[in-house]
Amino acid sequence: MKIAFHGAARTVTGSKHLITLDNNTQILLDCGLFQGMGHVTEKLNDFFGFDVKAVTYVILSHAHIDHCGLLPKLVADGFNGKIFCTAATMDLGRILMMDSAKIQMQDAEFSNRHRREGEEMEEALYTDEDVAKTLSLMRIVDYEEDFEIDENIHLRLTDAGHILGSAAVHLTIQENDKSTRLTFSGDVGRYGDLLLKSPQHFDQADYILMESTYGDSLHKDLDPIENMLLDIIQNTCEVKKGKVIIPAFAVGRTQELLYALNGLELKGKLPDVPYYVDSPLSSKATEILRNHPEVYNNGVKEILRVDHDIFGFKGLRFIESVAESKALNEDPRPCVIISASGMADAGRVKHHIRNNIGNQKNTILMVGYCEPNSLGGQLIAGKKVVEIFRDEYDVKAEIQSIKSMSAHGDYEDLLKFLSCQDPALVKQLFLVHGEYEVQQHFATRLKDHGFKHVAIPEYHQEFEI
């Protein structure tokens, strides 16, 4: 058996891990878009590094676009097998992949309209028709179900606590009279998350693919999210009379923000300013989360006894049309705008940042991980001049960050996730989904906790297991 790492190897995005059995059965764990990688992003998304038509099955850990966003291209390029995931991941994946296809098609159309003489026509990575075919290949697997993919491959999914529907993937593979147990963590959530249940324990594994996004960070010492939001909104909107612009992923982060703001209203503390969610995708994702109350933790269930809508409060408005979005930039009144994407590299929020970054009254609030080369990453790093839509802008707005809003666990969460394992029985632990320097620190910590065989795969590197 072999495993090759074709994405999220010494970087955070583009999740793709390919298992090849001796009988040539191939299992692809995730099929995500690379995001925020600067000028090489397009090239990375064009090249899989393996024969798409040879892939037998795909198992999807969750619906974030850096984990599912290349599935339609996989299908367009010839994959015709089954894709396994939870029901909620299928629901979210539908809207996220359709939105991604729309962006791909619009970007290609824009480039072709403005291409210079002699330049080749640009094609979308995939279309909405490719997404529709992808959805037809998806099969639902319930949490903790012992699911037989075929006579040699058994699948079990456990709740990873990262976003709605997220799962850790556990495979038991029979090969050459030997049974191999392999776990892929997907993205691991927080213990004590605002909304979701904590990650579940899982059975002993021989091999583990472990995410490491925050492998050298601790979130727990930071102030409660509600208090930080309140301070930033009061200072920006009430004192400076400016706007708070919050780039937030449509799935997970936006709903956490709405839940925290709703909590402030329940306590009578919410500042009386307009609140906008300027992302049609976020609106759809919020509705899907409303329809899956089974994922909520006990704290949220208690709140639901007194408040039937945990994502709604006075002054909140969901923006749908482009015209309404543009109107926000012409309105000088203080307000809070939550808009996708989370790394500020695309979508409506990029326009809001461009229009507000040059005014010191305003605040741009980052609420999660940003790839260092992304616009969000540059702002967090303190760059004084940034490029937006090919023009340079001086950063005069205040830049703030709430690191504790990450849907990824910190290193204590990751170690807790692994605490159900006997390190001596883990033959190899592969670190994926992290920046290389962070992974090196986390590898040292893991070895101190008894995991003696820790590898940090390079892009396209293959291992015999």
N, C-alpha and C positions, 0 to 999 in steps of 0.2 A: 504494500500500500504506500502511496505517495501523497504528499500534500504540498501545494504550491500557492504562493501568496502574490496575487495579481492586483492588489490594491490595499489601501490602509496599512502599507508596510513602511514603517519609519515615517509615517504621516497619518493624519487623522481620517481623511475622507477616501472615498472610492472602494469601499469594502467588497472584496472578492477573494475567496479562498477555495481552492479547487482540490478535492480529494479524488484520487484515481485508484481504483481497486485493481487487483491483478487480472481480473476478468474484463478490464477496460470500462467497467461502470464508472461514471464520473458524477460526483455530487458537488455542486457549486453552493457554497455558503454565502448568501447575499450577492447582490449585483448592483453596486452603488455608483453613483456619479462622483467623480472628483470635483471638488469645489474649492474656490479661493486659492488656486495654485498659480495665479498670475498667468503669464503668456503661454505656459505649457499645458494649461487645463484642457484646452480643446484637443490637443494632441493625445493626452492621456486618455480622454474619453473616446477617442477614435480607435484605440488599439487595445484589444482584450488581452493578448498574449497567449491565447489558447484557441483551439478549434471549437468554435461555438456549436457546431453541429454534432460534436462528439459528446457534449454534455447530456447526461441522462436525466438528472433531477436538479432542481434548485430548492433550497430551503432558506426562507426569508426570516431574519430575526425580528425586524420591525420595519415601519413604513417611512422612516426618515429618508430623504432623497439620496443621501450619501450611502444608503444601504439598499435601496430598491430602484433608484433612478435610472439605471442602465438596463433594467429588465426589458423594456420595449425594444431597445436596440438589439439585445440578445435575441429576441424573437424575430425582429426584422432581418437579422443576419442568419437565421436558420434554425434556432432552437425551437423544438416542438414537444418538449417533455412536460412533466408536471412540476408545478411550483407549490410548495407547501408552506402554510403560514396560519396564524390565528385569524379568527373571524374579524376582530377589530383591525388587525393589520391589513386585511383585504379591504375593509371599508375605507380606511385612511389612504391606503395605497392607490385606490381608485382616483380619489380627488387629487392626490399629490402628483401622480404620474400624468394625469390629464392636464394639470396645470403646467407641468414640466414640458409636455409635448407642445402646448400652446406657446410657451416661451421659445422652444427650439424653432417652431415654425415661423414665429414672428421675427426672431433674430435672423433667420435665413432670408426671409422676405425683405427685411430692412437692408441687409448686406447686399443682396442682389440688386436692390433699387439704387444703391449708392456705389456699386462696383465700378472700378476704373476700366477703361478699354484694355482688353487682353486678359483680364482677370477671370478665373473660372467661376462658374455659378456655384453658389454655396447650397448644400443640402442640409436639411434638418437632421439631427441625430436620429430622430424618429417622429412619427406623426400620431395623431389621435387614433387612427386606425390600428397602428401597432399596439397602442395601449389597450384597445378593445380586445385584440387577439390575446394579449398577455393576460388580461383578466379572465378570459375563457379557459386558460390553462391552470388557474389557481385553485387549490384544494384546501379546505379548512381542516385544521387539526386543533383540537381543544387542549388547553393546559392540562398537564398530567395524564393525558391519554397515551396508552401504549399503542403506538400506531405502526403498523407494518407497511413499509414502503415496498419492499419485496421480501422474498424468503430469506435474504441475507442481511437486510438492513431494517433496523427498527428505530423509530424516532419517538422522542419524548420532549415536550416543550414545558418549561417552567417559567413563571412570571419573573421578568428581569427588573420590573419596577421603574423602567426608564421613561417610556411614554405609553399611552394607550395601546394595548396589544403587544407590547414588546416581550420578547421571549429569549431565554437562553436555550440553546439547541443541544440536545444530548442524543448521540448516535451510538447504537450497539451494532457492530459490523462483524458478521461471521465470514471468515476467509481462511482457507487452507486449514480447516479444523481448529481455528483459533478465533477467540472472541476479543474484539478491541472496542473499548469504550472511549469515545471522543466527545468532549464538550466544547462548544463555542459560546462564549459568554454573551455575544452580541454587545450591546451597550448596557452597562450596569447602572441602575438608578441609585437614588439616595435611600438610606435607611431613615425613616421619619420624614419622607417627602410630604410636601404641602397637600397633594391630592391623592397620590397613588399608594398602593400597598408596597411594602418592602420586598426586595428580591427574595425568592424562595431558596431554600436549601436544595441540594441535588445529590444524587448518588455518586459514589466514587468513580473517578475517571482515570484512564491511563494517560490520555493526552488532553491538554487544555489549550484552547486559543483564547487568550485573555485580553480584553481591552485595557488601555492604559492612558487614556486621555489626560486624567488628572493624577497620574501616578506619583507626582511629587508635591501635591497640593493638599491643604486641609481647608475645608469650608466652614467647619463648625464654630470657629471663634468669632465669626462675623455677626454683626447685629441682625436681629430679626428682619425679614424682608419688608414687612409692613412698615416698620419704623424708618427704614432707609428710604422707601418710596415716599413716605410722608414728608421727611426732611427735604428731599430733592424737589418734590412738587411745591411745597410751601416756599422754599427759597427761590425757585425759578419763577413760578407763576404768580405768587402773592407778593414777594419782595421785589424781584427784578422785573416782573410783568412780562416774562418771556414764555417760550414754549419748551416743553420737554418732548424730545423725539426719542422713541425707544425702538430700535431695530429688534425684532423678536421673531423667532421661528413660528410659523403658522400653527404647527402642531406641538403642543406641550407648553412651550414658554409663554405664548400668548394667553393660554387658559390659566396658567399659574399667576400671571399678572392680574388678570381679571378677578381671580379668586381672592388675591391679596387686597386689591382695591375694594372688592365687595366686603371683605373683613373690616376695612377701615370705616366703611359706611355703617356696618352693623354696630361699630363702637362709637359712632357719631363723630369721627375724626376726618372724614374724607373732605379735602378742600373742594369748594364750590366752583369748579371750572369745568368746561366741556372736556369729555374724554372720547377719543375717536379710535376705533379699530379700522385702519385703512388697509384692508386686505380681504378680498372676497374669499380667498382660500382659508384664511383664519376663521371667517364666519362659518364656513362649511365644517371645518375641523371642530369648532366649538359645539356645533349642533351634534356632530357624531359623538363627542365626548358626553354630551347630555344624554345620548341614547345608550350609553354603556355604563350605567351607575354601578355595575358589579365590580368595576376596577377601583372604586374609591376606597380610601382607608377609613378606619372607624371615626376619626376626627371629622372628616367631611360628612359622613353619614349622620353624625350628631348635628352638624350645622343644617343639614337638609330638613331636620325636624322643625326648624324655626324659619328657614328661608328656602323656598322651593326652587329659586333660581340663584345658584352660587356664582354664576358668571354674569349677572346683571345688576346694575345699580343706577342711581340717579345721575343723569348727565352723560350716560354712555350712549354712543351712537355707532352703528356699524356702517361704514362707507362702502358703497358698491361701485358706483360709476367712476370713470376717469375724470369726468367733469367735476364731480364732487370732490375728488382727491385734489385736483388742481386748485379748486376754490379754497382749500385749507391753507395753501401757500400765500394766498392773497388776503387772508383774514389776519389782521395784526393782533387780535386778542390772545391773551394767555390761554393755553390749552395743553393737553397731553395727547400725543399721537403715537399709537402703537402700530407698527407696520412691518411687513416682511420685506427682505429676508433678514435672518438673524445675524449674518456676517456683514450686512449692509452692502453686499456686492451686486445685488440685483433687486428688481421689484420697485414698488412705489417709494419705499423708505429712502432709496438712493436719491430720489428727487427731493424728498423732504430735507435730507441732510444738505444737499447742494444749496437749497434755498434758505437754510437757517444756520449753516456753519460759520458764516461771517459775522454773526451778531453775538456779542458777549452776554447779552441778556438770556440767551437760549442755553439749554443743556442737552447734550446727546448722551443718553444713558444706555450703556451696553450691559446685557443681562445674561451672558453665557459665553461659551467658547467661541473664539474667532481664529481661523487659520491666520498665521502671522502676516501673510502677504495680502490678505483681504483688506477692504477699506476699514472694516471694524477693527481688525488686528492692528492696522497702522494707527488708528485713533487711540486704541488702548495703549500702544507703545509710546504715545506722546509726540507723534510727528506734527510739526507745525505747519506743513504744507502738504496737501494730499491732492491726488488727481481724481476727478470725478467727471465722467463722460468726456475724457480727453482734455479737460481744462484743469488748471491748477487753482486751488482755493486755499487761502490762509485759514488756519483753524483758530477762530476767535471764540467760538462757543465753548462753554465748559464741558469737559469730557468726564463722565462718571462711570463707575462700573459696580455692579452687584454680582460678585463672583459666586455667592452662595445660591444663586438662582440656576446654576447649572443642573441639567437633568442627569449629568454624569456623576457618579460617586467619586469622592476623593480617595486618597490612598487607604484611609481607614475603612471606608465602605468597600473598596475592592478586596482588601484583606479579609474583611468580614464575610464577603461573598465566598471567598475561598476557604473559610474556616471549617466548612463541612467536609473538607478533603484531608486525607492523610498524605502529607507531602512526600513521604517515603515511597508511596505507591504511584505517584505521578511520574511517568517515565520521561516526559518532556512537557514543558510549559512554554508556549510561544506567545510573545507579546506583540500585539497588533494595535492599530488605532491609537497611535500616540506619536508625538514628536520624539526623535531619536534620543535627544539629551534627557528628556523626561523618562523615557523607557529605560535608559541606563541606570538612572537613580532608582526606579521602581524595581528593576532586576536585582539590584543590591539588597533592597529591602526584602524582596521575596526569598532570596537566598538566606537571609538572616532568620526567616520564618520557616526554614527547612526545605524549601523548593530548590534543590541543588542543580537541576537541569533546566536552565532558563535560556531561551534563544530569542534573538530579535531579528526576524527575517528581513532580508532586503527585498526590494521590488522584483517580482518574478522568481524569487529563489524557491527551489524545490527541495523537500526533505523526504527521505525514506523513513517510514515509521512502522 
